[in-house]
């Protein structure tokens, strides 16, 4: 278990200042033993090829209603360089993040049916469903183990299984870390990639499982704008967004 001791305000401020340029995103995806290079942020998309959508900065999105929340800034298709990975339903996807610095907060993974070619899709128009989530795994806010701490312990990786019963088609895959180590200031790190799901499944989520980005989160949600330092002994954390759809 990763033990996290909460810091004094002065120490916390100094640590946060040192980490201004040390946030991050997904650098690659490994699916069925094949690794796909992610988009190289801070570089022009010209000449890049990737299954990942463009993302331009390691910095967080701090507004839960931001237009950049679907797939980060700017979340655009790479055009001729945009690829999609063919993935059988039921496969595992390992997302390799950078050397992730924040151990406090949940991990969430979403998918969305593009209803056609994902390369032409606007992520803000898609209906997203959650396929994986983890928050406070054990203990309390002070010394417990969070999902992001587990991600760090696993080499800054997170492995998710695509629901085996999911109907075939083109889908967007969205990984998201919500860092909550800063009092009442959420930090969202969303990343998107394109998949072509194969198989004989017929299942599709509906109703309350489907959300839009932006729209899925509000600043007033209990797991979004939260001061973990005000309640160090708390043991319940509410992960934002819809329930997980398991097929």
C-alpha positions as CSV (number, residue, x, y, z in Angstrom):
1,X,0.0,0.0,0.0
2,X,1.2,3.5,-0.8
3,X,1.1,5.6,2.3
4,X,0.3,9.3,1.8
5,X,0.8,11.8,4.6
6,X,-0.9,15.1,4.2
7,X,1.5,18.1,4.1
8,X,1.5,21.4,5.9
9,X,0.3,24.4,3.8
10,X,3.9,25.8,3.4
11,X,5.4,22.4,2.3
12,X,2.4,21.8,0.1
13,X,2.7,25.2,-1.6
14,X,6.4,24.6,-2.3
15,X,5.8,21.1,-3.7
16,X,3.0,22.3,-5.9
17,X,5.2,25.2,-7.2
18,X,7.9,22.7,-8.1
19,X,5.4,20.5,-10.0
20,X,4.0,23.2,-12.3
21,X,5.7,21.7,-15.3
22,X,5.4,18.1,-14.1
23,X,1.9,17.1,-14.7
24,X,1.3,15.0,-17.9
25,X,-0.7,12.6,-20.0
26,X,-0.8,9.3,-21.8
27,X,2.3,8.6,-23.8
28,X,1.4,5.2,-25.4
29,X,-1.1,2.4,-25.4
30,X,-0.3,-1.4,-25.4
31,X,-3.1,-3.6,-26.7
32,X,-2.6,-7.4,-27.0
33,X,1.1,-7.0,-26.9
34,X,1.3,-4.3,-29.5
35,X,2.4,-0.8,-28.4
36,X,1.0,2.3,-30.1
37,X,2.9,5.6,-29.8
38,X,0.8,8.4,-28.4
39,X,0.7,12.0,-29.7
40,X,3.8,13.9,-28.9
41,X,2.5,17.0,-27.1
42,X,4.2,20.4,-27.4
43,X,4.9,19.4,-31.1
44,X,3.1,20.3,-34.2
45,X,0.7,17.5,-35.4
46,X,2.2,17.8,-38.9
47,X,3.9,14.6,-39.7
48,X,2.7,12.7,-36.6
49,X,0.8,9.5,-36.8
50,X,-1.0,8.0,-33.8
51,X,-4.2,6.4,-32.6
52,X,-4.3,9.2,-30.0
53,X,-6.1,12.5,-30.5
54,X,-4.0,15.7,-30.3
55,X,-3.3,17.1,-26.8
56,X,-1.1,20.2,-26.5
57,X,0.0,20.5,-22.9
58,X,0.8,18.6,-19.7
59,X,-1.1,21.3,-17.8
60,X,-4.4,20.4,-16.1
61,X,-7.9,21.5,-17.0
62,X,-9.3,23.0,-13.8
63,X,-12.9,23.8,-15.0
64,X,-15.2,20.8,-15.0
65,X,-17.4,22.5,-17.7
66,X,-14.5,23.4,-20.0
67,X,-14.9,22.9,-23.7
68,X,-11.6,21.1,-23.6
69,X,-12.7,18.4,-21.2
70,X,-13.7,15.7,-23.8
71,X,-10.2,15.0,-25.1
72,X,-7.9,17.7,-23.7
73,X,-6.5,20.7,-25.5
74,X,-7.3,20.6,-28.3
75,X,-8.5,17.1,-28.9
76,X,-8.5,17.4,-32.7
77,X,-8.1,14.6,-35.2
78,X,-4.7,14.3,-36.8
79,X,-6.2,14.2,-40.2
80,X,-4.1,12.1,-42.5
81,X,-2.0,11.0,-39.5
82,X,-4.9,9.8,-37.4
83,X,-5.0,6.1,-36.9
84,X,-7.3,3.7,-35.1
85,X,-6.2,0.4,-33.3
86,X,-8.2,-2.7,-34.1
87,X,-9.1,-4.3,-30.8
88,X,-11.2,-7.5,-30.1
89,X,-13.9,-6.9,-27.5
90,X,-12.7,-8.3,-24.1
91,X,-9.1,-7.1,-24.8
92,X,-7.0,-5.3,-22.2
93,X,-5.6,-1.9,-22.9
94,X,-2.6,-0.6,-20.9
95,X,-2.2,3.2,-20.9
96,X,1.4,4.4,-20.2
97,X,1.4,7.8,-18.5
98,X,4.4,10.0,-18.1
99,X,6.2,9.8,-14.7
100,X,3.0,10.7,-12.9
101,X,3.6,13.0,-9.9
102,X,0.2,13.0,-8.1
103,X,-0.8,10.1,-5.9
104,X,-4.2,11.5,-4.7
105,X,-7.3,11.1,-6.8
106,X,-9.4,8.7,-9.0
107,X,-8.7,7.1,-12.3
108,X,-11.6,6.8,-14.8
109,X,-11.9,5.3,-18.3
110,X,-14.7,6.0,-20.8
111,X,-15.7,4.9,-24.3
112,X,-18.0,6.4,-26.9
113,X,-19.5,4.9,-30.0
114,X,-18.5,7.2,-32.9
115,X,-21.5,5.9,-35.0
116,X,-19.2,5.9,-38.0
117,X,-15.6,6.9,-38.5
118,X,-14.0,8.3,-35.3
119,X,-11.6,10.4,-37.3
120,X,-14.6,12.6,-38.4
121,X,-16.1,12.7,-34.9
122,X,-16.4,15.7,-32.6
123,X,-15.7,14.3,-29.1
124,X,-18.1,16.9,-27.5
125,X,-21.0,15.5,-29.6
126,X,-20.4,11.9,-28.5
127,X,-22.3,10.0,-25.8
128,X,-19.7,8.6,-23.4
129,X,-20.0,5.6,-21.0
130,X,-17.7,4.6,-18.2
131,X,-16.0,1.2,-18.4
132,X,-13.6,1.5,-15.4
133,X,-13.1,3.6,-12.3
134,X,-11.2,3.5,-9.0
135,X,-10.9,6.1,-6.3
136,X,-9.9,5.7,-2.6
137,X,-8.9,2.0,-2.5
138,X,-8.3,1.6,1.2
139,X,-7.8,3.7,4.4
140,X,-8.6,7.4,4.8
141,X,-7.7,10.6,2.9
142,X,-4.6,11.0,5.1
143,X,-2.8,7.7,4.8
144,X,-4.9,5.6,2.5
145,X,-4.2,4.2,-1.0
146,X,-5.7,6.0,-3.9
147,X,-6.0,4.8,-7.5
148,X,-3.4,7.3,-8.7
149,X,-1.0,6.0,-6.1
150,X,-1.6,2.5,-7.5
151,X,-1.0,3.9,-11.0
152,X,2.4,5.3,-9.8
153,X,3.3,2.0,-8.1
154,X,2.5,0.2,-11.4
155,X,5.0,2.2,-13.3
156,X,2.6,5.0,-14.2
157,X,0.4,2.6,-16.0
158,X,-3.3,1.7,-15.9
159,X,-4.8,-1.5,-17.5
160,X,-8.5,-1.6,-18.5
161,X,-10.6,-4.3,-20.1
162,X,-13.0,-3.5,-22.9
163,X,-16.3,-5.1,-22.2
164,X,-16.5,-8.5,-23.9
165,X,-20.1,-8.1,-24.9
166,X,-19.6,-4.6,-26.6
167,X,-21.0,-4.5,-30.1
168,X,-18.4,-4.0,-32.8
169,X,-17.8,-0.6,-34.3
170,X,-15.5,2.5,-34.1
171,X,-15.1,3.9,-30.6
172,X,-13.3,6.6,-28.8
173,X,-11.4,5.6,-25.7
174,X,-11.0,8.2,-23.0
175,X,-8.6,7.9,-20.0
176,X,-8.9,10.5,-17.3
177,X,-7.1,11.3,-14.1
178,X,-8.7,13.7,-11.6
179,X,-6.0,15.0,-9.2
180,X,-7.4,16.4,-6.0
181,X,-4.3,17.1,-4.1
182,X,-4.9,20.9,-4.3
183,X,-7.6,22.1,-1.9
184,X,-10.9,22.8,-3.8
185,X,-9.1,23.0,-7.1
186,X,-9.7,19.9,-9.3
187,X,-7.2,19.0,-12.0
188,X,-8.5,17.0,-14.9
189,X,-6.2,15.2,-17.3
190,X,-8.2,13.5,-20.1
191,X,-6.7,11.7,-23.1
192,X,-8.5,10.1,-26.1
193,X,-7.6,7.4,-28.6
194,X,-9.4,5.8,-31.4
195,X,-10.4,2.1,-31.5
196,X,-12.1,-0.3,-34.0
197,X,-13.7,-2.9,-31.8
198,X,-14.3,-6.3,-33.3
199,X,-16.2,-9.4,-32.1
200,X,-19.7,-10.9,-32.0
201,X,-21.1,-8.8,-29.1
202,X,-24.4,-7.0,-29.3
203,X,-24.5,-4.9,-26.2
204,X,-24.7,-1.1,-26.1
205,X,-25.1,1.1,-23.0
206,X,-28.1,3.4,-22.8
207,X,-30.0,5.7,-20.4
208,X,-28.1,7.0,-17.3
209,X,-24.9,5.3,-18.4
210,X,-24.4,7.8,-21.2
211,X,-23.0,11.3,-20.6
212,X,-21.6,14.3,-22.5
213,X,-18.3,16.1,-22.1
214,X,-18.6,18.8,-21.0
215,X,-21.8,18.1,-19.0
216,X,-20.9,15.0,-17.0
217,X,-19.4,16.9,-14.1
218,X,-20.3,20.0,-12.0
219,X,-18.1,21.9,-9.6
220,X,-20.6,21.1,-6.9
221,X,-20.1,17.3,-7.3
222,X,-18.8,15.9,-4.0
223,X,-15.8,14.2,-5.7
224,X,-14.8,17.2,-7.9
225,X,-14.4,20.3,-5.7
226,X,-13.1,18.8,-2.5
227,X,-10.7,19.8,0.3
228,X,-9.2,16.5,1.4
229,X,-7.0,18.3,4.0
230,X,-10.1,19.5,5.8
231,X,-11.3,15.9,6.5
232,X,-8.1,13.8,6.7
233,X,-9.9,10.9,8.5
234,X,-12.7,10.6,5.9
235,X,-12.9,7.1,4.3
236,X,-15.6,7.7,1.6
237,X,-14.9,9.3,-1.7
238,X,-17.5,9.7,-4.4
239,X,-16.1,9.2,-7.9
240,X,-17.7,11.7,-10.3
241,X,-19.6,10.7,-13.4
242,X,-22.0,7.9,-14.3
243,X,-21.9,4.3,-13.0
244,X,-19.6,1.9,-14.7
245,X,-21.1,0.0,-17.6
246,X,-19.9,-3.6,-17.7
247,X,-21.8,-4.9,-20.7
